[in-house]
């Protein structure tokens, strides 16, 4: 059986030898290569839909005068595709900013040898493998990642943020009246309410943020590179969107949502599991204070 080809999209000028280094690095692994090379950023973006790449290499010489803006746009267009930027002496200072905007690694033109190419390829392929595995771990009702996938992807996101000096906002939300809706109106109404909460949350965050259903009636959202004041902004955004949504709801009444959130920066030594535990503890306290005792933790994963 033929081995699946690795789809790679390269944007570089004619003086860079990414293609040759890439071919040399993959030759020993016997990994077949499906390679597409473009010579401008204007050609790169439309090529993404045609190629459906698994890895993107971007020569920052093509991305002037605003390389970080180009990387940001590229990452938003392909949030799941690893981006590796290629730098030289003139633009190497842009590399850290490009990593903060979504690139997973960078290569220096002066050091583009087999060893360094293998290093960045391993990083990119590990990310692809993790994304592929977690795509199997999805909640059938909402299509969001489940708890196991959220923990795996969240830990990887925290490692990246810690390495790049980034930040995270982790938010958990609980449909507090899930049990009451199910008891009074039946399982179908409760399932519809879960889908509606997922829609409210998804519309309150960026497409690049990760929304997951991590309990029967509990959701979690991870937002990368969000500033600390955005915690309260996100709360207000969700409250406003939920209030508008409840005005047009069906016969079973409003959705009641408990929310807890926390900000994390790269100098914080907490693990991702530790961060999630902290936010879930806050959610339990919020629900316990504002709910009847028998309803306080309905649907909350412990």
C-alpha positions in Angstrom: 0.0 0.0 0.0 1.4 3.4 -0.9 2.4 5.8 1.9 0.3 8.9 2.1 2.2 12.0 0.8 2.9 14.9 3.1 1.3 18.0 1.7 3.6 21.0 2.1 3.1 24.6 0.9 6.2 26.7 0.6 6.2 30.5 0.0 9.8 31.7 -0.7 11.9 33.8 -3.0 14.2 32.3 -5.5 17.3 32.7 -3.3 16.1 30.3 -0.6 16.6 26.6 -0.7 13.8 25.4 1.5 12.7 22.9 -1.1 16.1 21.2 -1.3 16.5 21.1 2.5 13.0 19.7 2.9 13.7 17.0 0.3 17.0 16.0 2.0 15.4 15.8 5.4 12.6 13.6 4.2 14.7 11.4 2.0 16.0 9.3 4.8 12.6 8.8 6.3 11.2 7.7 2.9 8.3 10.0 3.4 6.7 10.9 0.0 6.2 14.6 -0.5 3.5 16.5 -2.3 5.1 19.9 -2.6 3.7 23.2 -3.8 5.9 26.3 -4.1 4.7 29.9 -4.6 6.6 33.1 -5.0 4.4 35.7 -3.3 2.0 36.1 -0.3 -0.8 37.1 -2.7 -0.5 33.6 -4.3 0.0 31.8 -1.0 -3.4 32.6 0.5 -5.5 31.4 -2.4 -3.3 28.3 -2.7 -4.3 27.1 0.7 -7.8 26.1 -0.5 -6.3 24.3 -3.5 -3.5 22.5 -1.7 -5.0 21.8 1.7 -1.5 21.7 3.2 -0.4 19.9 6.3 2.6 22.3 6.8 3.3 25.8 5.6 6.7 27.4 5.2 6.8 31.2 4.8 9.9 33.2 3.9 9.5 36.4 5.8 11.3 38.3 3.0 8.0 37.9 1.1 6.0 39.2 4.0 7.4 42.7 4.2 6.7 45.3 5.5 4.4 43.7 8.1 5.4 40.1 8.6 3.6 39.6 11.8 0.4 40.8 10.2 0.8 38.3 7.4 1.4 35.5 9.9 -1.6 36.5 11.9 -3.8 36.4 8.7 -2.3 33.1 7.7 -2.9 31.6 11.1 -6.5 32.8 11.2 -7.1 31.4 7.7 -5.6 28.0 8.7 -5.6 27.7 12.5 -4.9 24.0 12.5 -2.0 24.1 10.0 1.5 24.5 11.5 3.3 27.5 10.1 7.1 27.6 10.0 8.7 31.0 9.2 12.1 31.4 7.4 14.2 34.3 8.6 17.5 36.0 7.7 19.6 38.6 9.3 17.3 41.4 8.2 14.1 40.1 9.6 15.2 37.6 12.4 14.0 40.1 15.0 10.4 39.5 13.8 10.6 35.7 14.6 9.4 36.0 18.3 6.4 38.2 17.2 5.6 35.7 14.5 5.5 32.9 17.0 3.2 34.9 19.2 0.9 35.4 16.2 0.6 31.7 15.4 3.7 30.3 13.8 4.9 27.1 15.5 8.7 27.5 14.8 11.2 29.4 12.7 14.3 28.5 10.5 17.3 30.7 9.8 18.4 30.7 6.2 22.0 30.5 7.3 21.3 27.3 9.3 18.8 25.6 7.0 20.6 22.2 7.2 19.1 18.7 7.5 19.3 18.7 11.3 17.4 21.9 11.8 14.9 21.0 9.1 14.2 17.7 10.8 13.7 19.5 14.1 11.0 21.9 12.8 9.4 19.1 10.8 9.1 16.9 13.9 7.5 19.8 15.8 5.0 20.4 13.1 4.1 16.7 12.5 3.7 16.1 16.2 1.2 19.0 16.3 -0.6 17.5 13.3 -0.7 14.0 14.9 -2.2 15.5 18.1 -4.8 17.4 16.2 -5.7 14.3 14.2 -6.1 12.2 17.4 -8.1 14.8 19.2 -10.4 15.2 16.2 -11.6 11.6 17.1 -12.5 12.8 20.6 -15.6 14.9 19.8 -18.9 15.2 21.5 -21.6 13.8 19.1 -24.2 16.3 20.2 -22.3 19.6 19.7 -19.3 18.5 17.6 -17.0 20.2 20.1 -14.0 18.5 21.5 -14.7 16.4 24.6 -12.8 16.6 28.0 -9.9 14.3 27.0 -9.2 16.2 23.8 -9.5 19.6 25.6 -6.9 18.5 28.2 -4.5 17.3 25.5 -4.9 20.4 23.3 -4.9 22.7 26.2 -1.6 21.3 27.6 0.0 21.7 24.2 -1.3 25.3 23.9 0.0 26.1 27.4 3.5 24.7 26.5 3.5 26.9 23.3 2.4 30.0 25.3 5.0 29.3 28.0 7.8 29.0 25.4 6.7 32.1 23.5 5.9 34.3 26.5 2.2 34.2 25.7 -1.0 34.1 27.7 -4.2 32.2 28.0 -7.8 32.7 29.3 -9.6 29.6 30.4 -13.4 29.9 30.9 -15.9 27.3 32.1 -19.6 27.6 31.8 -22.4 25.4 33.2 -26.1 25.2 32.2 -27.4 25.5 35.7 -31.0 24.6 34.9 -30.1 21.6 32.7 -31.7 19.1 35.2 -34.9 21.1 35.5 -35.3 21.4 31.7 -34.8 17.7 31.3 -37.2 16.8 34.1 -40.0 19.1 32.9 -39.6 19.0 29.1 -37.7 15.8 28.4 -34.3 14.8 27.0 -34.9 16.3 23.5 -35.4 19.8 25.1 -32.3 19.3 27.3 -30.2 18.4 24.3 -31.4 21.4 22.3 -30.5 23.6 25.3 -27.0 22.2 25.3 -26.6 22.9 21.6 -27.9 26.5 22.2 -25.4 27.1 25.0 -22.6 25.8 22.7 -23.8 28.3 20.0 -23.8 31.2 22.4 -20.2 30.4 23.5 -18.9 29.8 20.0 -20.3 33.2 18.8 -18.7 34.9 21.8 -15.2 33.9 21.0 -12.8 33.9 18.1 -12.8 31.1 15.5 -9.2 30.3 16.6 -10.3 29.7 20.3 -11.2 26.2 21.4 -14.7 25.4 22.7 -15.2 22.0 24.3 -18.0 20.2 26.1 -16.3 18.7 29.1 -19.3 17.5 31.2 -22.9 16.7 30.8 -23.9 20.3 31.0 -20.5 21.9 31.2 -18.4 23.7 28.6 -14.9 25.1 28.6 -13.2 27.6 26.2 -9.5 28.3 25.8 -8.5 31.6 24.3 -4.8 32.1 23.4 -3.0 35.5 23.6 -5.9 37.1 25.4 -5.1 40.0 27.8 -6.0 39.9 31.4 -8.8 42.5 31.2 -10.5 40.3 28.5 -11.7 37.9 31.3 -14.3 40.4 32.4 -15.0 41.5 28.8 -15.7 37.9 27.9 -18.0 37.5 30.8 -20.0 40.6 29.8 -20.1 39.5 26.2 -21.5 36.1 27.1 -24.1 37.6 29.5 -25.2 40.1 26.8 -25.5 37.4 24.1 -27.3 35.0 26.4 -29.8 37.7 27.4 -30.5 38.4 23.8 -30.9 34.7 23.1 -33.3 34.1 26.0 -35.6 36.8 24.6 -36.4 34.6 21.6 -36.3 31.2 23.2 -39.0 28.5 22.9 -41.7 27.4 25.4 -39.3 25.9 28.0 -37.9 29.2 29.3 -34.5 30.8 29.6 -31.1 29.3 29.8 -29.4 29.9 33.1 -25.6 29.9 32.8 -22.9 29.9 35.5 -19.5 31.2 34.4 -16.0 31.1 35.9 -12.8 32.2 34.2 -9.1 32.7 34.9 -6.1 34.4 33.2 -2.8 32.6 32.9 0.6 34.1 31.8 3.8 32.4 30.9 5.5 33.1 34.3 2.8 31.0 36.0 4.1 27.5 36.9 0.6 25.9 37.0 -0.1 22.9 34.8 -3.1 23.0 32.4 -4.9 20.5 34.6 -4.2 22.7 37.6 -5.6 25.7 35.8 -8.7 23.8 34.8 -9.1 22.6 38.4 -8.9 26.2 39.6 -11.6 27.4 37.1 -13.9 24.5 37.9 -13.6 25.2 41.6 -14.6 28.8 40.9 -17.6 27.5 38.9 -18.7 25.2 41.7 -18.6 28.1 44.2 -20.6 30.4 41.8 -23.2 27.7 41.1 -23.5 26.8 44.8 -24.1 30.5 45.8 -26.7 31.2 43.2 -28.6 27.9 43.0 -30.7 25.7 45.1 -28.5 23.1 47.0 -30.0 20.2 45.1 -29.2 21.8 41.8 -25.8 23.3 42.6 -23.6 20.9 40.6 -26.1 19.4 38.2 -24.1 18.2 35.1 -20.7 19.5 36.4 -17.8 17.1 35.9 -15.8 16.6 39.1 
